[in-house]
């Protein structure tokens, strides 16, 4: 009987459905090891998501809704700086996943290792190389892109519904207050918003990380 290692071997020939299924299977099979490798990046990603959600809803949204214009640059720079940090963390997460994939390709397994030795700083240029190759062969990967996007979107809606509902409720409360009605949001809404989006950010990071694995097998095709 075929073992899991043999089934998930990089050198095995696969069609598009098998590449998608085995990619997610590989992620789940080595979930604990990947979590130990990436937890500092996951933590930073989660906290940045919490801050961006907090700043967008609590600081920027009321100004936009009442003044009907974007805030001044001095009010936007923390938001812009957070998104720059966001980009760096996402790039490092992708590089760390690529490093784990390189290990699997060579040894047919992914070990946990120490997080400070597992973050793929050296692999950052390789991330851009992989992205460029995928863009050049866009039509070759289009089926996998569409399926992975649908799966990612569905998982995102399920695991981030609390943040979505909070944002809707907050905006409705702001509109109500702007019309002269009494505010209905709790006093500690800032803390609730930060905590909610931080938790949502953690699940978002896991979901987006898992979306890379089907392309690991597809990249070989």
ChimeraX commands (.cxc) that place a marker at each C-alpha (Angstrom):
marker #1 position 0.00,0.00,0.00 radius 0.5
marker #1 position 1.29,3.48,-0.87 radius 0.5
marker #1 position 2.50,5.48,2.13 radius 0.5
marker #1 position 1.74,9.16,2.69 radius 0.5
marker #1 position 5.38,10.03,1.98 radius 0.5
marker #1 position 5.24,8.23,-1.35 radius 0.5
marker #1 position 1.89,9.84,-2.20 radius 0.5
marker #1 position 3.22,13.33,-1.45 radius 0.5
marker #1 position 6.58,12.84,-3.15 radius 0.5
marker #1 position 7.57,15.79,-5.33 radius 0.5
marker #1 position 8.76,13.54,-8.16 radius 0.5
marker #1 position 5.44,11.78,-8.62 radius 0.5
marker #1 position 3.58,12.71,-11.81 radius 0.5
marker #1 position 0.32,14.60,-11.21 radius 0.5
marker #1 position -2.51,16.19,-13.10 radius 0.5
marker #1 position -4.08,19.47,-12.01 radius 0.5
marker #1 position -6.65,17.92,-9.59 radius 0.5
marker #1 position -3.96,15.78,-7.94 radius 0.5
marker #1 position -1.63,18.79,-7.62 radius 0.5
marker #1 position -4.33,20.75,-5.77 radius 0.5
marker #1 position -5.39,17.88,-3.50 radius 0.5
marker #1 position -1.85,16.76,-2.67 radius 0.5
marker #1 position -0.78,20.36,-2.11 radius 0.5
marker #1 position -3.35,20.90,0.63 radius 0.5
marker #1 position -2.65,17.39,1.96 radius 0.5
marker #1 position 1.06,18.25,2.23 radius 0.5
marker #1 position 0.22,21.42,4.17 radius 0.5
marker #1 position -2.07,19.61,6.61 radius 0.5
marker #1 position 0.32,16.66,7.00 radius 0.5
marker #1 position 3.16,19.01,8.04 radius 0.5
marker #1 position 0.97,21.64,9.72 radius 0.5
marker #1 position 2.67,21.39,13.13 radius 0.5
marker #1 position 6.17,21.68,11.64 radius 0.5
marker #1 position 5.15,24.64,9.48 radius 0.5
marker #1 position 3.52,26.32,12.47 radius 0.5
marker #1 position 6.73,26.01,14.50 radius 0.5
marker #1 position 8.71,27.44,11.58 radius 0.5
marker #1 position 6.46,30.43,10.97 radius 0.5
marker #1 position 4.90,31.36,14.34 radius 0.5
marker #1 position 6.86,34.65,14.77 radius 0.5
marker #1 position 5.74,35.74,11.27 radius 0.5
marker #1 position 2.18,34.60,11.98 radius 0.5
marker #1 position 2.20,36.64,15.19 radius 0.5
marker #1 position 3.48,39.76,13.42 radius 0.5
marker #1 position 0.97,39.27,10.60 radius 0.5
marker #1 position -1.88,38.89,13.11 radius 0.5
marker #1 position -0.91,41.98,15.11 radius 0.5
marker #1 position -0.54,44.06,11.96 radius 0.5
marker #1 position -3.96,42.89,10.78 radius 0.5
marker #1 position -5.38,43.86,14.18 radius 0.5
marker #1 position -3.79,47.30,13.97 radius 0.5
marker #1 position -4.91,47.90,10.37 radius 0.5
marker #1 position -8.46,46.82,11.21 radius 0.5
marker #1 position -8.47,49.03,14.32 radius 0.5
marker #1 position -7.02,52.06,12.55 radius 0.5
marker #1 position -9.28,51.72,9.51 radius 0.5
marker #1 position -12.50,51.40,11.53 radius 0.5
marker #1 position -11.84,53.49,14.62 radius 0.5
marker #1 position -9.62,56.25,13.22 radius 0.5
marker #1 position -10.28,56.56,9.49 radius 0.5
marker #1 position -13.84,55.38,8.93 radius 0.5
marker #1 position -15.59,58.09,11.05 radius 0.5
marker #1 position -13.64,60.84,9.26 radius 0.5
marker #1 position -14.44,59.46,5.82 radius 0.5
marker #1 position -18.13,59.01,6.65 radius 0.5
marker #1 position -18.63,62.46,8.16 radius 0.5
marker #1 position -16.35,64.57,5.94 radius 0.5
marker #1 position -16.79,62.43,2.80 radius 0.5
marker #1 position -13.11,62.74,1.99 radius 0.5
marker #1 position -9.83,61.02,2.79 radius 0.5
marker #1 position -8.04,62.12,5.99 radius 0.5
marker #1 position -4.87,64.18,5.87 radius 0.5
marker #1 position -1.57,62.45,5.12 radius 0.5
marker #1 position -0.42,62.82,8.73 radius 0.5
marker #1 position -3.40,60.68,9.75 radius 0.5
marker #1 position -2.74,58.11,7.03 radius 0.5
marker #1 position 0.97,57.48,7.59 radius 0.5
marker #1 position 0.52,54.90,10.41 radius 0.5
marker #1 position -1.87,53.02,8.12 radius 0.5
marker #1 position 0.59,53.20,5.20 radius 0.5
marker #1 position 3.52,52.16,7.43 radius 0.5
marker #1 position 1.53,49.17,8.70 radius 0.5
marker #1 position 0.84,48.07,5.12 radius 0.5
marker #1 position 4.54,48.34,4.28 radius 0.5
marker #1 position 5.29,46.08,7.24 radius 0.5
marker #1 position 2.49,43.83,6.02 radius 0.5
marker #1 position 4.22,43.46,2.64 radius 0.5
marker #1 position 7.54,42.56,4.27 radius 0.5
marker #1 position 5.94,39.94,6.53 radius 0.5
marker #1 position 4.02,38.38,3.62 radius 0.5
marker #1 position 7.23,38.22,1.56 radius 0.5
marker #1 position 9.10,36.53,4.43 radius 0.5
marker #1 position 6.24,34.07,4.95 radius 0.5
marker #1 position 6.32,33.12,1.27 radius 0.5
marker #1 position 10.11,32.74,1.39 radius 0.5
marker #1 position 9.86,30.56,4.50 radius 0.5
marker #1 position 7.30,28.33,2.77 radius 0.5
marker #1 position 9.59,28.10,-0.27 radius 0.5
marker #1 position 12.44,27.05,2.03 radius 0.5
marker #1 position 10.22,24.33,3.53 radius 0.5
marker #1 position 9.29,23.18,0.02 radius 0.5
marker #1 position 12.98,22.97,-0.90 radius 0.5
marker #1 position 13.53,20.74,2.12 radius 0.5
marker #1 position 10.62,18.52,1.15 radius 0.5
marker #1 position 11.88,18.26,-2.41 radius 0.5
marker #1 position 15.31,17.11,-1.15 radius 0.5
marker #1 position 14.27,14.89,1.78 radius 0.5
marker #1 position 10.57,14.14,1.16 radius 0.5
marker #1 position 9.68,15.62,4.56 radius 0.5
marker #1 position 9.43,18.96,6.38 radius 0.5
marker #1 position 11.01,19.23,9.81 radius 0.5
marker #1 position 10.06,21.78,12.45 radius 0.5
marker #1 position 13.55,23.10,13.17 radius 0.5
marker #1 position 14.15,26.34,15.03 radius 0.5
marker #1 position 12.10,29.27,13.82 radius 0.5
marker #1 position 15.10,31.62,13.68 radius 0.5
marker #1 position 16.85,29.23,11.30 radius 0.5
marker #1 position 13.75,28.46,9.27 radius 0.5
marker #1 position 12.76,31.95,8.10 radius 0.5
marker #1 position 13.71,32.00,4.44 radius 0.5
marker #1 position 15.48,35.35,4.08 radius 0.5
marker #1 position 17.85,33.90,1.47 radius 0.5
marker #1 position 14.84,32.55,-0.47 radius 0.5
marker #1 position 13.28,36.01,-1.00 radius 0.5
marker #1 position 14.79,36.42,-4.52 radius 0.5
marker #1 position 13.51,32.93,-5.36 radius 0.5
marker #1 position 9.97,34.05,-4.48 radius 0.5
marker #1 position 10.12,36.70,-7.19 radius 0.5
marker #1 position 11.55,34.13,-9.62 radius 0.5
marker #1 position 8.65,31.74,-8.93 radius 0.5
marker #1 position 6.08,34.54,-9.29 radius 0.5
marker #1 position 7.65,35.62,-12.58 radius 0.5
marker #1 position 7.60,32.07,-13.94 radius 0.5
marker #1 position 3.95,31.65,-12.96 radius 0.5
marker #1 position 3.06,34.95,-14.65 radius 0.5
marker #1 position 4.88,33.89,-17.83 radius 0.5
marker #1 position 2.95,30.64,-17.83 radius 0.5
marker #1 position -0.29,32.16,-16.63 radius 0.5
marker #1 position -2.58,30.10,-18.85 radius 0.5
marker #1 position -0.83,26.94,-17.71 radius 0.5
marker #1 position -1.71,27.70,-14.10 radius 0.5
marker #1 position -5.10,29.36,-14.65 radius 0.5
marker #1 position -7.14,26.30,-13.58 radius 0.5
marker #1 position -5.19,25.94,-10.34 radius 0.5
marker #1 position -5.37,29.69,-9.70 radius 0.5
marker #1 position -9.17,29.70,-10.06 radius 0.5
marker #1 position -9.74,26.66,-7.83 radius 0.5
marker #1 position -7.32,27.89,-5.13 radius 0.5
marker #1 position -8.90,31.38,-5.23 radius 0.5
marker #1 position -12.37,29.90,-4.71 radius 0.5
marker #1 position -11.19,27.71,-1.81 radius 0.5
marker #1 position -9.30,30.63,-0.25 radius 0.5
marker #1 position -12.29,32.97,-0.60 radius 0.5
marker #1 position -14.68,30.48,0.99 radius 0.5
marker #1 position -12.34,29.78,3.91 radius 0.5
marker #1 position -11.72,33.50,4.37 radius 0.5
marker #1 position -15.44,34.27,4.58 radius 0.5
marker #1 position -15.96,31.46,7.11 radius 0.5
marker #1 position -13.03,32.25,9.42 radius 0.5
marker #1 position -13.15,36.05,9.11 radius 0.5
marker #1 position -16.91,36.53,9.32 radius 0.5
marker #1 position -16.60,38.08,12.80 radius 0.5
marker #1 position -14.37,40.86,11.45 radius 0.5
marker #1 position -16.67,41.40,8.46 radius 0.5
marker #1 position -19.76,41.67,10.68 radius 0.5
marker #1 position -17.95,43.98,13.10 radius 0.5
marker #1 position -16.98,46.30,10.26 radius 0.5
marker #1 position -20.55,46.39,8.94 radius 0.5
marker #1 position -21.97,47.05,12.43 radius 0.5
marker #1 position -19.45,49.82,13.12 radius 0.5
marker #1 position -20.19,51.61,9.85 radius 0.5
marker #1 position -23.94,51.37,10.43 radius 0.5
marker #1 position -23.47,52.79,13.94 radius 0.5
marker #1 position -21.43,55.70,12.52 radius 0.5
marker #1 position -24.14,56.47,9.97 radius 0.5
marker #1 position -26.76,56.35,12.70 radius 0.5
marker #1 position -24.73,58.70,14.92 radius 0.5
marker #1 position -24.18,61.07,11.97 radius 0.5
marker #1 position -27.96,61.28,11.60 radius 0.5
marker #1 position -28.32,62.43,15.19 radius 0.5
marker #1 position -29.13,59.10,16.82 radius 0.5
marker #1 position -27.51,57.87,20.01 radius 0.5
marker #1 position -24.29,55.83,19.60 radius 0.5
marker #1 position -24.91,52.13,20.12 radius 0.5
marker #1 position -21.36,50.72,20.11 radius 0.5
marker #1 position -19.70,49.77,23.44 radius 0.5
marker #1 position -17.06,52.02,24.97 radius 0.5
marker #1 position -14.31,49.42,24.55 radius 0.5
marker #1 position -15.03,48.99,20.83 radius 0.5
marker #1 position -11.39,49.84,20.02 radius 0.5
marker #1 position -10.09,46.89,22.04 radius 0.5
marker #1 position -12.78,44.60,20.64 radius 0.5
marker #1 position -11.89,45.66,17.09 radius 0.5
marker #1 position -8.15,45.10,17.58 radius 0.5
marker #1 position -8.68,41.67,19.20 radius 0.5
marker #1 position -11.18,40.55,16.56 radius 0.5
marker #1 position -9.00,41.52,13.60 radius 0.5
marker #1 position -5.91,40.04,15.26 radius 0.5
marker #1 position -7.61,36.65,15.54 radius 0.5
marker #1 position -8.95,36.98,11.99 radius 0.5
marker #1 position -5.44,37.86,10.82 radius 0.5
marker #1 position -4.07,34.66,12.34 radius 0.5
marker #1 position -6.56,32.51,10.42 radius 0.5
marker #1 position -6.01,34.61,7.30 radius 0.5
marker #1 position -2.28,33.92,7.46 radius 0.5
marker #1 position -2.87,30.17,7.78 radius 0.5
marker #1 position -5.34,30.16,4.89 radius 0.5
marker #1 position -3.10,32.16,2.59 radius 0.5
marker #1 position -0.06,30.03,3.48 radius 0.5
marker #1 position -1.96,26.85,2.60 radius 0.5
marker #1 position -2.86,28.36,-0.80 radius 0.5
marker #1 position 0.82,28.22,-1.83 radius 0.5
marker #1 position 1.13,24.45,-1.60 radius 0.5
marker #1 position -0.90,23.40,-4.67 radius 0.5
marker #1 position 1.52,25.51,-6.74 radius 0.5
marker #1 position 4.44,23.52,-5.30 radius 0.5
marker #1 position 3.38,20.50,-7.32 radius 0.5
marker #1 position 2.01,22.54,-10.23 radius 0.5
marker #1 position 5.33,24.40,-10.59 radius 0.5
marker #1 position 6.97,21.12,-11.63 radius 0.5
marker #1 position 4.51,20.49,-14.47 radius 0.5
marker link #1:1,2 radius 0.2
marker link #1:2,3 radius 0.2
marker link #1:3,4 radius 0.2
marker link #1:4,5 radius 0.2
marker link #1:5,6 radius 0.2
marker link #1:6,7 radius 0.2
marker link #1:7,8 radius 0.2
marker link #1:8,9 radius 0.2
marker link #1:9,10 radius 0.2
marker link #1:10,11 radius 0.2
marker link #1:11,12 radius 0.2
marker link #1:12,13 radius 0.2
marker link #1:13,14 radius 0.2
marker link #1:14,15 radius 0.2
marker link #1:15,16 radius 0.2
marker link #1:16,17 radius 0.2
marker link #1:17,18 radius 0.2
marker link #1:18,19 radius 0.2
marker link #1:19,20 radius 0.2
marker link #1:20,21 radius 0.2
marker link #1:21,22 radius 0.2
marker link #1:22,23 radius 0.2
marker link #1:23,24 radius 0.2
marker link #1:24,25 radius 0.2
marker link #1:25,26 radius 0.2
marker link #1:26,27 radius 0.2
marker link #1:27,28 radius 0.2
marker link #1:28,29 radius 0.2
marker link #1:29,30 radius 0.2
marker link #1:30,31 radius 0.2
marker link #1:31,32 radius 0.2
marker link #1:32,33 radius 0.2
marker link #1:33,34 radius 0.2
marker link #1:34,35 radius 0.2
marker link #1:35,36 radius 0.2
marker link #1:36,37 radius 0.2
marker link #1:37,38 radius 0.2
marker link #1:38,39 radius 0.2
marker link #1:39,40 radius 0.2
marker link #1:40,41 radius 0.2
marker link #1:41,42 radius 0.2
marker link #1:42,43 radius 0.2
marker link #1:43,44 radius 0.2
marker link #1:44,45 radius 0.2
marker link #1:45,46 radius 0.2
marker link #1:46,47 radius 0.2
marker link #1:47,48 radius 0.2
marker link #1:48,49 radius 0.2
marker link #1:49,50 radius 0.2
marker link #1:50,51 radius 0.2
marker link #1:51,52 radius 0.2
marker link #1:52,53 radius 0.2
marker link #1:53,54 radius 0.2
marker link #1:54,55 radius 0.2
marker link #1:55,56 radius 0.2
marker link #1:56,57 radius 0.2
marker link #1:57,58 radius 0.2
marker link #1:58,59 radius 0.2
marker link #1:59,60 radius 0.2
marker link #1:60,61 radius 0.2
marker link #1:61,62 radius 0.2
marker link #1:62,63 radius 0.2
marker link #1:63,64 radius 0.2
marker link #1:64,65 radius 0.2
marker link #1:65,66 radius 0.2
marker link #1:66,67 radius 0.2
marker link #1:67,68 radius 0.2
marker link #1:68,69 radius 0.2
marker link #1:69,70 radius 0.2
marker link #1:70,71 radius 0.2
marker link #1:71,72 radius 0.2
marker link #1:72,73 radius 0.2
marker link #1:73,74 radius 0.2
marker link #1:74,75 radius 0.2
marker link #1:75,76 radius 0.2
marker link #1:76,77 radius 0.2
marker link #1:77,78 radius 0.2
marker link #1:78,79 radius 0.2
marker link #1:79,80 radius 0.2
marker link #1:80,81 radius 0.2
marker link #1:81,82 radius 0.2
marker link #1:82,83 radius 0.2
marker link #1:83,84 radius 0.2
marker link #1:84,85 radius 0.2
marker link #1:85,86 radius 0.2
marker link #1:86,87 radius 0.2
marker link #1:87,88 radius 0.2
marker link #1:88,89 radius 0.2
marker link #1:89,90 radius 0.2
marker link #1:90,91 radius 0.2
marker link #1:91,92 radius 0.2
marker link #1:92,93 radius 0.2
marker link #1:93,94 radius 0.2
marker link #1:94,95 radius 0.2
marker link #1:95,96 radius 0.2
marker link #1:96,97 radius 0.2
marker link #1:97,98 radius 0.2
marker link #1:98,99 radius 0.2
marker link #1:99,100 radius 0.2
marker link #1:100,101 radius 0.2
marker link #1:101,102 radius 0.2
marker link #1:102,103 radius 0.2
marker link #1:103,104 radius 0.2
marker link #1:104,105 radius 0.2
marker link #1:105,106 radius 0.2
marker link #1:106,107 radius 0.2
marker link #1:107,108 radius 0.2
marker link #1:108,109 radius 0.2
marker link #1:109,110 radius 0.2
marker link #1:110,111 radius 0.2
marker link #1:111,112 radius 0.2
marker link #1:112,113 radius 0.2
marker link #1:113,114 radius 0.2
marker link #1:114,115 radius 0.2
marker link #1:115,116 radius 0.2
marker link #1:116,117 radius 0.2
marker link #1:117,118 radius 0.2
marker link #1:118,119 radius 0.2
marker link #1:119,120 radius 0.2
marker link #1:120,121 radius 0.2
marker link #1:121,122 radius 0.2
marker link #1:122,123 radius 0.2
marker link #1:123,124 radius 0.2
marker link #1:124,125 radius 0.2
marker link #1:125,126 radius 0.2
marker link #1:126,127 radius 0.2
marker link #1:127,128 radius 0.2
marker link #1:128,129 radius 0.2
marker link #1:129,130 radius 0.2
marker link #1:130,131 radius 0.2
marker link #1:131,132 radius 0.2
marker link #1:132,133 radius 0.2
marker link #1:133,134 radius 0.2
marker link #1:134,135 radius 0.2
marker link #1:135,136 radius 0.2
marker link #1:136,137 radius 0.2
marker link #1:137,138 radius 0.2
marker link #1:138,139 radius 0.2
marker link #1:139,140 radius 0.2
marker link #1:140,141 radius 0.2
marker link #1:141,142 radius 0.2
marker link #1:142,143 radius 0.2
marker link #1:143,144 radius 0.2
marker link #1:144,145 radius 0.2
marker link #1:145,146 radius 0.2
marker link #1:146,147 radius 0.2
marker link #1:147,148 radius 0.2
marker link #1:148,149 radius 0.2
marker link #1:149,150 radius 0.2
marker link #1:150,151 radius 0.2
marker link #1:151,152 radius 0.2
marker link #1:152,153 radius 0.2
marker link #1:153,154 radius 0.2
marker link #1:154,155 radius 0.2
marker link #1:155,156 radius 0.2
marker link #1:156,157 radius 0.2
marker link #1:157,158 radius 0.2
marker link #1:158,159 radius 0.2
marker link #1:159,160 radius 0.2
marker link #1:160,161 radius 0.2
marker link #1:161,162 radius 0.2
marker link #1:162,163 radius 0.2
marker link #1:163,164 radius 0.2
marker link #1:164,165 radius 0.2
marker link #1:165,166 radius 0.2
marker link #1:166,167 radius 0.2
marker link #1:167,168 radius 0.2
marker link #1:168,169 radius 0.2
marker link #1:169,170 radius 0.2
marker link #1:170,171 radius 0.2
marker link #1:171,172 radius 0.2
marker link #1:172,173 radius 0.2
marker link #1:173,174 radius 0.2
marker link #1:174,175 radius 0.2
marker link #1:175,176 radius 0.2
marker link #1:176,177 radius 0.2
marker link #1:177,178 radius 0.2
marker link #1:178,179 radius 0.2
marker link #1:179,180 radius 0.2
marker link #1:180,181 radius 0.2
marker link #1:181,182 radius 0.2
marker link #1:182,183 radius 0.2
marker link #1:183,184 radius 0.2
marker link #1:184,185 radius 0.2
marker link #1:185,186 radius 0.2
marker link #1:186,187 radius 0.2
marker link #1:187,188 radius 0.2
marker link #1:188,189 radius 0.2
marker link #1:189,190 radius 0.2
marker link #1:190,191 radius 0.2
marker link #1:191,192 radius 0.2
marker link #1:192,193 radius 0.2
marker link #1:193,194 radius 0.2
marker link #1:194,195 radius 0.2
marker link #1:195,196 radius 0.2
marker link #1:196,197 radius 0.2
marker link #1:197,198 radius 0.2
marker link #1:198,199 radius 0.2
marker link #1:199,200 radius 0.2
marker link #1:200,201 radius 0.2
marker link #1:201,202 radius 0.2
marker link #1:202,203 radius 0.2
marker link #1:203,204 radius 0.2
marker link #1:204,205 radius 0.2
marker link #1:205,206 radius 0.2
marker link #1:206,207 radius 0.2
marker link #1:207,208 radius 0.2
marker link #1:208,209 radius 0.2
marker link #1:209,210 radius 0.2
marker link #1:210,211 radius 0.2
marker link #1:211,212 radius 0.2
marker link #1:212,213 radius 0.2
marker link #1:213,214 radius 0.2
marker link #1:214,215 radius 0.2
marker link #1:215,216 radius 0.2
marker link #1:216,217 radius 0.2
marker link #1:217,218 radius 0.2
marker link #1:218,219 radius 0.2
marker link #1:219,220 radius 0.2
marker link #1:220,221 radius 0.2
view
